[in-house]
Amino acid sequence: MNATVPEVANSHDPLTALIERGLLSELDRYFARFVARLAGGGSPELALAAALASHATGQGDICVNLRQWARRWHALAGETPPIAPPPIGDWLESLRVSPVVGRPGQRQPLILDRRGRLYLYRYWEYEQRLADTLVQRAAEATLTVDEGRLRADLERLFPRHPHLQGPDWQKIAAVVAALRPICVISGGPGTGKTSTVLKILALLTGQAGARPPRIALAAPTGKAAARLQESIRAAKPALGLAAEQAALIPEDASTLHRLLGGRPDSVYFRHGPDHPLPVDVLVVDEVSMVGLALLAKTVAALPSAARLILLGDKDQLASVEAGAVLGDICAGAGRFSAGFRTRLMALSGETLPPVREALSPLSDAIVLLRHSFRFDARSGIGALARAVNRGQATEAAALLADDGYPDIAAHPLGDPADLVEQLAEPVAGGFQPFLAAVQAHAEPVAVFEAFNRFRLLGAVRKGPFGVEALNRLCEAVLRERGWIDPRQTWYRGRPVMIVRNDYNLRLFNGDIGITLADPTDPERVRVFFLGNDGALRGFAPARLPEHETVYAMTVHKSQGSEFERVLVVTPNEFSAVLSRELIYTALTRAKGQASFYGAPKVFVAAVGRRLRRSSGLRDRLWVEPRADRR
């Protein structure tokens, strides 16, 4: 039994034709050949399956679902595909008897599960290890607390907000974190995730007794770690804690790579199961940006008795790495078990909605924050975010067109030739305060603050509507107005983003610097970066690792950032990168105003498309635990 290969120019190697059609990469073909050699001369269907499994991880999937892939094969490959897989039952059976394909629990280069999901072994192991650990931690007995002290602290730290209707989910999240060894808190912008976790840390330090807990704060990127750090430092004084207790709550946050002891150009970490982290409580922010492999390694490095608190927005774009982990973890949220619901109400004084059947032990570990304190009923950003998340494309487009919401707007943008004319004024208006601060020789911190009030966000990197073209457009507009020097590459005010880590300089992918006059020699310039601790570091431009100009950035790169205003540009034709998650993420980077420039049909199509990454994590967390109880 063999896969059918039609007569085409590349019939001697059908994978080549798939590469030419953009369905595979050269790396995928190399991996397929490697697997075939391991198998002693594999069949075409094995080569195709191996290439697809490799390609899936490169696209952000944890695995490839061969059943689903086979159903949509002709839509992907066209009417005359260069290779046609055999009937799915025959294909799966041929893979199961291959010496390089194992079943779950075996150790082979490829793992095929009973649902037709094919994994590279290491991703199957990451998924299995993470799921098992999360469910196991969630199933552990409720922790012992001083209930009298907990109630008193809850009343003091969570006074009833006058505009809040229904349960105070921040307060509920705090009780969950006090009682359970794992707590996952998801909420949109303005729902108070960071302030909630700060109050949780106050509760936990109040419960500590003679041995204060060792607390660590972390995030996936330096930018996200800096924002977490800033939020903790700004909000901690308002808690009114005694100096001794306040000192127990750290103000420094690190990246996950630094926390785990990452090594340059290595996938291995110093901390792991055999050398756990020296922490009692680990808080990880912006978990939507964390891929499967990194979160699995983080959880594996925790001591068995440590608490884990995960924060993020499940509706944001998933990590650029493989997996949509926070979305999978929160898939069954909102269903406390009956006994735990009763305990939560007794301790919090809140009335919770009626109980539905808990799907998994993880049900008692997840809290969704529902109330946005930033966007009220009059907020267009808030209303649009809700419509986008529900996939209500027509309603979302109508909201953008409604003049009653001054904080959101839509501007049709079709022809690339019209870009400069349509974007020149908003670009100039957005960056004028920043460049005025540069020209006035304002303090660097003030220059950074001005720069971070406005940003262009693009859906794609390449093409006339991509961020590379948008950055060139911005420079042209600003040169035309005489605000930057057209004769110099390193003009004063040039903003750049690092795109390759340099561990020696401690400059990392996503770090943003601004070119300013050298304080010691005004005739020269240095590129300044604002560190997590608020300290400035300046570098000669020639020393910088790989970088790019960053008036505009991709929506992916903007995660973990907030701006007063954003201008979002989408292509004039639909692209595979467009989804409701991308639109939602771009929109919610804005605290004050969001404007969308693009073709209305593209916006509607994007809101109507939910990004689904192929994974078995959701089943392992929610379906299989429920089946085990039957």
C-alpha positions as CSV (number, residue, x, y, z in Angstrom):
1,M,0.0,0.0,0.0
2,N,1.5,3.3,-1.1
3,A,0.5,6.9,-1.3
4,T,-0.6,7.9,-4.8
5,V,1.8,10.2,-6.7
6,P,0.3,11.9,-9.8
7,E,2.5,12.7,-12.8
8,V,4.0,16.1,-12.1
9,A,7.3,17.7,-12.7
10,N,8.6,16.7,-9.3
11,S,7.1,13.3,-9.2
12,H,10.4,11.8,-8.2
13,D,10.2,13.7,-4.9
14,P,6.6,14.9,-4.2
15,L,7.8,16.7,-1.1
16,T,9.6,19.1,-3.3
17,A,6.4,20.1,-5.0
18,L,4.8,20.7,-1.6
19,I,7.7,23.0,-0.7
20,E,7.2,24.9,-3.9
21,R,3.5,25.4,-3.0
22,G,4.5,26.7,0.5
23,L,3.0,23.7,2.3
24,L,6.3,22.4,3.6
25,S,9.8,23.8,4.2
26,E,13.3,22.5,3.4
27,L,13.7,21.6,7.0
28,D,10.6,19.4,6.9
29,R,11.9,17.5,3.9
30,Y,15.3,17.0,5.7
31,F,13.5,15.6,8.7
32,A,11.4,13.3,6.6
33,R,14.5,11.9,5.0
34,F,16.1,11.4,8.4
35,V,13.1,9.5,9.6
36,A,13.0,7.4,6.5
37,R,16.7,6.4,7.0
38,L,15.9,5.5,10.6
39,A,13.1,3.3,9.4
40,G,15.4,1.5,6.9
41,G,13.8,3.1,3.8
42,G,10.4,4.5,4.7
43,S,7.4,4.6,2.5
44,P,6.0,7.8,0.9
45,E,3.2,7.9,3.5
46,L,5.7,7.8,6.3
47,A,7.8,10.6,4.7
48,L,4.7,12.7,4.2
49,A,3.6,12.2,7.8
50,A,7.0,13.0,9.2
51,A,7.3,16.1,7.1
52,L,3.9,17.3,8.3
53,A,4.7,16.7,12.0
54,S,7.9,18.8,11.5
55,H,6.0,21.5,9.7
56,A,3.3,21.6,12.4
57,T,5.7,22.6,15.1
58,G,7.2,25.3,12.9
59,Q,3.7,26.7,12.5
60,G,3.0,26.8,16.3
61,D,1.1,23.5,16.5
62,I,2.2,20.9,19.0
63,C,1.3,18.1,16.7
64,V,-0.5,17.4,13.3
65,N,-3.9,15.9,13.5
66,L,-3.8,13.6,10.5
67,R,-7.5,12.9,10.4
68,Q,-8.3,16.6,10.1
69,W,-5.4,17.2,7.7
70,A,-6.6,14.4,5.4
71,R,-10.1,15.9,5.3
72,R,-8.9,19.3,4.1
73,W,-6.0,18.1,1.9
74,H,-7.5,19.0,-1.5
75,A,-8.4,22.5,-0.2
76,L,-4.8,23.0,0.8
77,A,-3.0,21.3,-2.2
78,G,-5.4,22.1,-5.0
79,E,-7.1,19.9,-7.5
80,T,-3.9,18.2,-8.7
81,P,-2.0,17.6,-5.5
82,P,1.6,16.4,-6.0
83,I,1.0,13.6,-3.5
84,A,-2.3,12.1,-2.2
85,P,-2.3,10.3,1.0
86,P,-4.1,6.9,1.2
87,P,-7.4,6.5,3.0
88,I,-6.9,7.7,6.5
89,G,-7.5,4.3,8.2
90,D,-4.9,2.7,6.0
91,W,-2.5,5.6,6.5
92,L,-2.7,5.4,10.3
93,E,-2.4,1.7,10.3
94,S,0.8,1.9,8.2
95,L,2.2,4.4,10.6
96,R,1.4,2.3,13.7
97,V,3.5,-0.7,12.3
98,S,6.4,1.5,11.4
99,P,9.6,1.0,13.6
100,V,10.0,4.8,14.0
101,V,6.4,5.5,15.2
102,G,5.5,4.7,18.8
103,R,2.3,4.8,20.8
104,P,1.9,7.2,23.8
105,G,4.3,6.1,26.5
106,Q,6.9,4.6,24.1
107,R,10.1,6.3,23.0
108,Q,10.3,6.7,19.3
109,P,11.0,9.7,17.0
110,L,7.3,10.0,16.2
111,I,4.3,9.3,18.5
112,L,0.8,8.6,17.1
113,D,-2.1,8.7,19.6
114,R,-5.5,7.1,19.2
115,R,-7.1,10.3,17.9
116,G,-4.7,10.4,14.9
117,R,-2.5,13.1,16.3
118,L,1.2,12.7,15.3
119,Y,3.9,14.3,17.4
120,L,7.6,14.7,17.4
121,Y,8.6,12.8,20.5
122,R,9.9,15.7,22.5
123,Y,6.6,17.7,22.0
124,W,4.5,14.7,23.1
125,E,6.7,14.4,26.2
126,Y,6.4,18.1,27.0
127,E,2.6,17.9,26.6
128,Q,2.3,14.7,28.7
129,R,4.6,16.0,31.4
130,L,2.9,19.4,31.7
131,A,-0.6,17.9,31.7
132,D,0.2,15.3,34.3
133,T,1.9,17.8,36.6
134,L,-0.9,20.4,36.4
135,V,-3.6,17.8,37.1
136,Q,-1.6,16.2,39.9
137,R,-1.0,19.5,41.6
138,A,-4.6,20.6,41.2
139,A,-5.8,17.3,42.7
140,E,-3.7,17.7,45.9
141,A,-5.6,18.3,49.2
142,T,-6.7,21.8,50.0
143,L,-4.0,23.6,51.9
144,T,-4.4,24.5,55.6
145,V,-4.9,28.2,56.4
146,D,-5.6,30.4,59.3
147,E,-9.2,31.1,58.4
148,G,-9.7,34.0,60.8
149,R,-6.6,35.8,59.5
150,L,-7.6,35.0,55.9
151,R,-11.1,36.5,56.3
152,A,-9.7,39.6,58.0
153,D,-7.1,40.1,55.3
154,L,-9.6,39.6,52.5
155,E,-11.9,42.2,53.9
156,R,-9.1,44.7,54.3
157,L,-7.5,44.0,50.9
158,F,-10.7,43.7,48.8
159,P,-13.1,46.4,49.8
160,R,-16.3,46.2,47.7
161,H,-16.0,48.3,44.6
162,P,-19.1,50.6,44.2
163,H,-19.6,49.8,40.5
164,L,-19.0,46.0,40.8
165,Q,-22.0,43.8,40.1
166,G,-22.0,40.1,41.0
167,P,-19.1,38.3,42.7
168,D,-15.8,39.9,43.3
169,W,-13.7,37.5,41.2
170,Q,-10.5,39.1,42.3
171,K,-11.4,38.2,45.9
172,I,-12.4,34.7,44.8
173,A,-9.0,34.3,43.0
174,A,-7.2,35.3,46.2
175,V,-9.0,32.6,48.1
176,V,-8.3,30.0,45.4
177,A,-4.6,30.9,45.5
178,A,-4.5,30.6,49.3
179,L,-6.2,27.2,49.3
180,R,-4.7,25.5,46.2
181,P,-1.1,24.7,45.2
182,I,-1.9,26.0,41.7
183,C,-4.0,29.0,40.7
184,V,-4.6,30.3,37.2
185,I,-6.0,33.8,36.8
186,S,-7.1,35.0,33.3
187,G,-8.6,38.3,32.5
188,G,-8.6,41.0,29.9
189,P,-6.9,44.4,30.2
190,G,-8.0,46.4,33.2
191,T,-9.4,43.5,35.1
192,G,-6.7,43.8,37.7
193,K,-4.6,40.7,37.3
194,T,-1.4,42.3,38.7
195,S,-3.1,44.1,41.6
196,T,-4.9,40.8,42.4
197,V,-1.6,38.8,42.5
198,L,0.0,41.5,44.7
199,K,-2.8,41.2,47.2
200,I,-2.5,37.4,47.0
201,L,1.2,37.7,48.0
202,A,0.1,39.9,50.9
203,L,-2.3,37.1,52.0
204,L,0.3,34.4,51.7
205,T,3.0,36.3,53.6
206,G,0.3,37.0,56.3
207,Q,-0.2,33.2,56.5
208,A,3.5,32.3,56.6
209,G,4.2,32.3,60.3
210,A,7.8,32.0,61.4
211,R,9.2,30.9,57.9
212,P,8.6,33.6,55.3
213,P,7.9,32.2,51.8
214,R,10.5,32.6,49.1
215,I,8.7,34.4,46.3
216,A,9.8,34.7,42.7
217,L,8.2,36.9,39.9
218,A,8.8,36.0,36.3
219,A,7.5,36.7,32.8
220,P,8.4,35.4,29.3
221,T,10.2,38.5,28.0
222,G,12.2,41.3,29.5
223,K,9.6,43.8,28.5
224,A,6.8,41.8,30.3
225,A,9.0,41.3,33.4
226,A,9.6,45.1,33.5
227,R,5.9,45.8,33.4
228,L,5.2,43.3,36.1
229,Q,8.0,44.8,38.2
230,E,6.7,48.4,37.7
231,S,3.1,47.4,38.6
232,I,4.2,45.7,41.8
233,R,6.4,48.6,42.9
234,A,3.7,51.2,42.1
235,A,0.9,49.3,43.9
236,K,2.6,47.9,47.0
237,P,2.7,51.1,49.1
238,A,-1.2,51.3,48.8
239,L,-1.6,48.0,50.6
240,G,-0.7,49.5,54.0
241,L,1.4,46.6,55.0
242,A,3.8,46.7,57.9
243,A,7.4,47.3,56.7
244,E,8.4,43.7,57.7
245,Q,5.6,42.1,55.7
246,A,6.1,44.5,52.7
247,A,9.7,43.5,52.5
248,L,8.7,39.9,52.0
249,I,7.1,40.7,48.7
250,P,9.8,41.1,46.0
251,E,9.8,43.9,43.5
252,D,12.2,42.4,41.1
253,A,11.0,40.3,38.2
254,S,13.1,38.2,35.8
255,T,12.5,36.5,32.5
256,L,11.7,32.8,32.7
257,H,15.0,31.9,30.9
258,R,17.0,33.8,33.5
259,L,15.0,32.4,36.4
260,L,15.6,28.8,35.2
261,G,19.3,29.4,34.5
262,G,19.3,29.5,30.8
263,R,22.5,29.2,28.9
264,P,23.3,31.1,25.7
265,D,22.3,29.2,22.5
266,S,21.1,26.2,24.5
267,V,17.8,24.6,25.2
268,Y,18.9,23.3,28.6
269,F,18.5,25.0,31.9
270,R,20.4,24.8,35.2
271,H,17.1,24.3,37.2
272,G,14.9,21.2,36.6
273,P,13.5,18.2,38.4
274,D,17.0,17.3,39.8
275,H,17.9,20.8,40.7
276,P,14.6,22.6,41.7
277,L,14.2,26.3,41.9
278,P,14.7,27.7,45.5
279,V,11.2,29.1,45.7
280,D,8.0,28.6,47.7
281,V,5.8,30.7,45.5
282,L,6.3,31.3,41.7
283,V,4.2,34.0,39.9
284,V,4.4,33.9,36.1
285,D,2.8,36.8,34.2
286,E,1.8,37.0,30.5
287,V,1.4,33.2,30.3
288,S,-0.3,33.5,26.9
289,M,3.1,34.3,25.5
290,V,4.7,31.1,27.0
291,G,5.1,28.1,24.7
292,L,4.6,24.5,25.6
293,A,8.2,23.6,26.0
294,L,9.1,26.6,28.3
295,L,6.1,26.2,30.5
296,A,6.7,22.4,30.8
297,K,10.3,23.1,31.9
298,T,9.2,25.8,34.3
299,V,6.7,23.6,36.0
300,A,9.2,20.7,36.1
301,A,11.7,22.9,38.0
302,L,9.3,23.7,40.8
303,P,9.7,22.0,44.2
304,S,6.8,19.7,44.9
305,A,5.6,21.9,47.8
306,A,5.8,25.2,45.9
307,R,2.8,27.2,44.9
308,L,2.3,28.2,41.2
309,I,0.3,31.2,40.2
310,L,-0.2,31.8,36.5
311,L,-1.5,35.1,35.1
312,G,-2.5,36.0,31.6
313,D,-5.3,36.8,29.1
314,K,-6.5,33.5,27.5
315,D,-8.0,35.5,24.5
316,Q,-4.7,37.0,23.4
317,L,-2.5,35.7,20.6
318,A,-0.7,32.5,21.6
319,S,3.1,32.2,21.9
320,V,5.2,32.3,18.8
321,E,6.6,29.0,20.0
322,A,4.5,25.8,19.7
323,G,1.3,25.6,21.7
324,A,-1.6,27.8,22.8
325,V,-1.1,26.7,26.4
326,L,-3.1,29.2,28.4
327,G,-6.1,28.8,26.2
328,D,-5.9,25.0,26.6
329,I,-5.5,25.3,30.4
330,C,-8.5,27.7,30.7
331,A,-10.7,25.7,28.3
332,G,-12.8,24.2,31.1
333,A,-12.8,27.2,33.4
334,G,-15.9,28.4,35.3
335,R,-16.9,25.1,37.0
336,F,-15.9,24.8,40.6
337,S,-16.7,21.5,42.3
338,A,-19.6,21.6,44.7
339,G,-17.6,21.2,47.9
340,F,-14.9,23.7,46.9
341,R,-17.6,26.3,45.9
342,T,-19.1,26.1,49.3
343,R,-15.7,26.7,50.9
344,L,-15.0,29.6,48.7
345,M,-18.3,31.3,49.6
346,A,-17.7,30.7,53.3
347,L,-14.3,32.3,53.3
348,S,-14.9,35.1,50.8
349,G,-18.5,36.1,51.7
350,E,-19.3,36.2,48.0
351,T,-22.2,34.4,46.4
352,L,-21.1,32.3,43.4
353,P,-23.2,31.1,40.5
354,P,-24.8,27.6,40.6
355,V,-22.5,24.7,40.3
356,R,-22.0,22.8,37.0
357,E,-20.1,19.6,36.9
358,A,-16.4,20.1,37.4
359,L,-14.6,18.6,34.4
360,S,-11.2,18.0,36.0
361,P,-9.3,18.7,39.3
362,L,-8.0,21.8,37.4
363,S,-11.6,23.3,37.6
364,D,-10.9,24.3,41.2
365,A,-7.7,26.1,40.2
366,I,-8.9,28.6,37.6
367,V,-10.5,32.0,38.0
368,L,-11.7,34.3,35.2
369,L,-11.7,38.0,36.0
370,R,-14.8,39.5,34.3
371,H,-15.0,43.1,35.3
372,S,-12.8,45.7,33.5
373,F,-12.0,48.7,35.7
374,R,-10.3,50.4,32.7
375,F,-13.1,50.2,30.1
376,D,-16.6,51.1,31.3
377,A,-19.9,50.8,29.5
378,R,-19.2,53.9,27.4
379,S,-15.8,52.5,26.2
380,G,-15.6,51.6,22.6
381,I,-12.4,49.6,23.2
382,G,-14.2,47.5,25.8
383,A,-17.3,47.0,23.6
384,L,-15.3,46.1,20.5
385,A,-13.1,43.7,22.5
386,R,-16.2,41.8,23.7
387,A,-17.6,41.6,20.1
388,V,-14.3,40.4,18.7
389,N,-13.9,37.8,21.4
390,R,-17.4,36.5,20.6
391,G,-16.6,36.4,16.9
392,Q,-19.4,38.9,16.1
393,A,-17.8,40.3,13.0
394,T,-20.7,42.4,11.8
395,E,-21.3,43.9,15.2
396,A,-17.6,44.6,15.6
397,A,-17.5,46.4,12.2
398,A,-20.6,48.4,13.2
399,L,-19.0,49.5,16.4
400,L,-15.9,50.7,14.6
401,A,-18.1,52.8,12.3
402,D,-20.2,54.3,15.2
403,D,-19.3,57.9,15.8
404,G,-20.6,57.5,19.3
405,Y,-17.3,55.8,20.4
406,P,-14.5,58.4,20.1
407,D,-11.9,55.9,21.3
408,I,-12.1,53.6,18.3
409,A,-12.2,54.3,14.6
410,A,-11.9,52.5,11.2
411,H,-10.3,53.9,8.0
412,P,-10.6,52.1,4.7
413,L,-7.3,51.3,3.2
414,G,-7.1,49.5,-0.1
415,D,-4.4,50.6,-2.5
416,P,-0.8,50.5,-1.3
417,A,-0.2,53.7,-3.3
418,D,-2.5,55.5,-0.9
419,L,-0.6,54.6,2.2
420,V,1.5,57.7,2.6
421,E,-1.4,60.0,1.9
422,Q,-3.6,58.3,4.4
423,L,-1.1,57.6,7.2
424,A,1.1,60.8,7.0
425,E,-1.0,62.9,9.3
426,P,-1.8,60.3,12.0
427,V,1.9,59.2,12.0
428,A,3.1,62.8,12.3
429,G,0.6,63.5,15.0
430,G,1.4,60.4,16.9
431,F,5.2,60.8,17.0
432,Q,5.5,64.6,17.2
433,P,5.5,64.7,21.1
434,F,8.2,62.1,21.2
435,L,10.5,63.8,18.7
436,A,9.8,67.2,20.3
437,A,11.2,65.6,23.6
438,V,14.2,64.4,21.7
439,Q,14.9,67.8,20.1
440,A,14.4,69.5,23.5
441,H,17.1,67.2,25.0
442,A,14.6,65.9,27.6
443,E,15.8,63.4,30.1
444,P,16.0,59.9,28.5
445,V,13.3,58.5,30.8
446,A,10.9,61.3,29.6
447,V,11.8,60.5,26.0
448,F,10.9,56.8,26.6
449,E,7.6,57.8,28.2
450,A,6.7,60.0,25.2
451,F,7.7,57.3,22.7
452,N,5.5,54.7,24.4
453,R,2.4,56.7,24.1
454,F,1.9,55.9,20.5
455,R,2.7,52.9,18.2
456,L,1.9,51.5,14.8
457,L,1.0,47.8,14.8
458,G,1.1,45.6,11.8
459,A,-0.3,42.2,11.2
460,V,2.5,41.1,8.9
461,R,6.2,41.8,8.4
462,K,6.5,41.8,4.6
463,G,4.7,43.4,1.8
464,P,3.3,46.9,1.2
465,F,1.2,46.7,4.5
466,G,3.9,45.0,6.6
467,V,5.9,46.6,9.4
468,E,9.1,46.9,7.3
469,A,7.3,49.1,4.8
470,L,5.5,51.0,7.6
471,N,8.8,51.8,9.3
472,R,10.2,53.2,6.0
473,L,7.0,55.2,5.6
474,C,7.3,56.6,9.1
475,E,10.9,57.7,8.5
476,A,9.9,59.3,5.2
477,V,7.1,61.3,6.8
478,L,9.2,62.4,9.7
479,R,12.1,63.4,7.4
480,E,9.7,65.4,5.2
481,R,8.7,67.5,8.3
482,G,12.4,68.0,9.2
483,W,12.0,66.2,12.5
484,I,14.8,63.7,11.8
485,D,18.1,64.1,10.0
486,P,17.8,62.4,6.6
487,R,21.6,62.4,6.2
488,Q,22.4,60.0,9.1
489,T,21.6,56.3,9.7
490,W,21.9,56.9,13.4
491,Y,19.9,60.1,13.8
492,R,18.8,61.4,17.1
493,G,15.5,59.9,18.0
494,R,15.9,56.7,15.9
495,P,14.1,53.9,17.9
496,V,15.3,50.3,17.4
497,M,14.3,46.9,18.5
498,I,16.8,44.1,19.2
499,V,15.9,41.0,17.2
500,R,18.7,38.7,18.3
501,N,19.8,37.9,21.9
502,D,23.2,39.1,23.1
503,Y,23.9,37.5,26.5
504,N,27.2,39.4,26.9
505,L,25.6,42.8,26.5
506,R,22.4,41.6,28.2
507,L,20.3,42.8,25.3
508,F,17.5,40.5,24.2
509,N,15.0,40.0,21.5
510,G,12.2,42.6,21.9
511,D,14.3,45.2,23.9
512,I,13.7,48.7,22.6
513,G,16.3,51.4,22.5
514,I,16.3,55.1,21.5
515,T,19.2,56.9,19.8
516,L,20.1,60.1,21.8
517,A,23.1,62.4,22.2
518,D,25.9,61.0,24.2
519,P,26.0,63.0,27.5
520,T,29.8,63.0,27.5
521,D,30.2,64.0,23.9
522,P,27.1,65.8,22.3
523,E,28.6,65.3,18.8
524,R,28.2,61.6,19.1
525,V,25.1,59.4,19.8
526,R,24.5,56.4,21.9
527,V,21.5,54.0,21.9
528,F,19.8,53.9,25.3
529,F,17.8,51.1,26.8
530,L,15.7,51.3,29.9
531,G,16.3,48.3,32.2
532,N,13.9,46.4,34.4
533,D,15.2,48.4,37.4
534,G,14.6,51.7,35.7
535,A,18.3,52.3,35.0
536,L,19.5,53.5,31.6
537,R,22.3,51.7,29.7
538,G,23.9,53.3,26.7
539,F,25.7,51.6,23.8
540,A,27.6,52.7,20.8
541,P,25.5,51.8,17.7
542,A,28.2,49.6,16.3
543,R,28.1,47.4,19.4
544,L,24.4,46.5,19.0
545,P,23.4,43.0,18.1
546,E,21.0,42.5,15.1
547,H,18.2,45.2,15.3
548,E,15.6,47.1,13.3
549,T,13.9,50.4,13.3
550,V,10.7,50.3,15.3
551,Y,8.2,53.0,14.8
552,A,6.0,50.1,13.7
553,M,6.0,46.6,15.2
554,T,4.1,43.4,14.6
555,V,1.1,42.7,16.9
556,H,3.0,39.6,18.1
557,K,6.0,41.8,19.2
558,S,3.6,44.2,21.0
559,Q,2.4,41.6,23.5
560,G,3.2,42.6,27.0
561,S,3.1,46.3,26.1
562,E,0.6,49.1,26.5
563,F,0.3,52.4,24.7
564,E,-2.0,55.3,25.0
565,R,-2.9,55.2,21.3
566,V,-2.3,52.5,18.6
567,L,-2.8,52.6,14.9
568,V,-3.4,49.1,13.5
569,V,-2.7,48.4,9.8
570,T,-4.0,45.2,8.2
571,P,-3.3,44.0,4.6
572,N,-5.8,44.6,1.8
573,E,-6.2,40.9,1.2
574,F,-6.8,38.2,3.8
575,S,-3.7,36.5,5.2
576,A,-3.4,33.3,7.2
577,V,-1.9,35.3,10.2
578,L,-5.2,37.2,10.6
579,S,-7.5,36.0,13.3
580,R,-9.8,37.4,16.0
581,E,-7.0,36.8,18.5
582,L,-4.7,39.1,16.5
583,I,-7.4,41.8,16.3
584,Y,-8.2,41.5,20.0
585,T,-4.5,41.6,21.0
586,A,-3.8,44.7,18.8
587,L,-6.9,46.5,20.1
588,T,-6.2,45.8,23.7
589,R,-2.6,47.3,23.5
590,A,-4.4,50.7,23.6
591,K,-5.4,52.3,26.8
592,G,-7.0,55.4,25.3
593,Q,-7.6,55.1,21.5
594,A,-7.3,52.5,18.7
595,S,-7.6,53.2,15.0
596,F,-7.8,50.4,12.4
597,Y,-6.6,51.1,8.9
598,G,-7.4,48.4,6.3
599,A,-10.0,46.8,4.0
600,P,-13.3,46.3,5.9
601,K,-13.8,42.9,4.4
602,V,-10.4,41.8,5.8
603,F,-11.3,43.0,9.3
604,V,-14.6,41.1,9.2
605,A,-12.9,38.0,7.9
606,A,-10.3,38.2,10.7
607,V,-12.8,38.6,13.4
608,G,-14.7,35.6,12.1
609,R,-11.7,33.3,12.2
610,R,-10.6,31.7,15.4
611,L,-7.0,30.5,15.6
612,R,-6.9,26.9,16.6
613,R,-3.6,25.2,17.2
614,S,-3.4,21.4,17.0
615,S,-2.8,20.0,20.4
616,G,-3.7,17.2,22.7
617,L,-3.2,19.3,25.9
618,R,-6.8,20.3,26.2
619,D,-8.0,16.7,26.1
620,R,-5.3,15.6,28.6
621,L,-6.4,18.4,31.0
622,W,-10.2,18.3,30.6
623,V,-11.5,15.2,28.7
624,E,-9.3,12.4,30.0
625,P,-9.6,13.3,33.7
626,R,-13.4,13.3,33.4
627,A,-13.3,9.9,31.6
628,D,-11.1,8.5,34.3
629,R,-13.9,9.2,36.9
630,R,-16.5,7.2,35.0
